[in-house]
Amino acid sequence: MKKFLYLLVFVVLLLVSCAKETIHIDPAADQSFSLGGTSWNLVAATSYFYFGQDKFDMDLYALMPECAKDDLMVFNKDNTIIGSYGSLRCGNESSAYPDFGKWKLSSDKKTLEISSRAFNVVGTDMLKCEVLALNENNLQIRYETTANGLTSTTTSSYKRIK
């Protein structure tokens, strides 16, 4: 069970992925906003899963090392994603991981698909995320992953950097 928890935390950290009180913003409120060409910083991430009848909640953001909390995700206009480490480095990191993956936002802006080899550790190469909020300053997504027969639901909140 511990290995699964560590694996789950590792996957979320790779995604560079909710506050105690979730505020849902209508993703269709700003139809003119484009995700391409924007940079985002993770500000909150929570996850839960059920083991039998028991629900387990985790504050993934609190489990992240401080050096990972200033990392950025850049959604390029060509639908590629670049990860960029912040000024606080964890070990021997270079300044970026340029080939993180690709993204696709549905025309109604309610679904964000993110594909990356980083997700292979949970048996997939693509996350299909429900967009809970998307505007000039906020991005909030929810997605499910399944590993070792356990399905976890993660909500990640980002603030726009540029």
Secondary structure, 3 states (H helix, E strand, C coil): CHHHHHHHHHHHHHHCCCCCCCCCCCCCCCCCCCCCCEEEEEEEEEEEEEECCEEEEEEHHHHCCHHHCCCEEEECCCCEEEEECCCCCCCCCCCEEEEEEEEEECCCCCEEEEECHHHHHHCCCEEEEEEEEECCCEEEEEEEEEECCEEEEEEEEEEECC
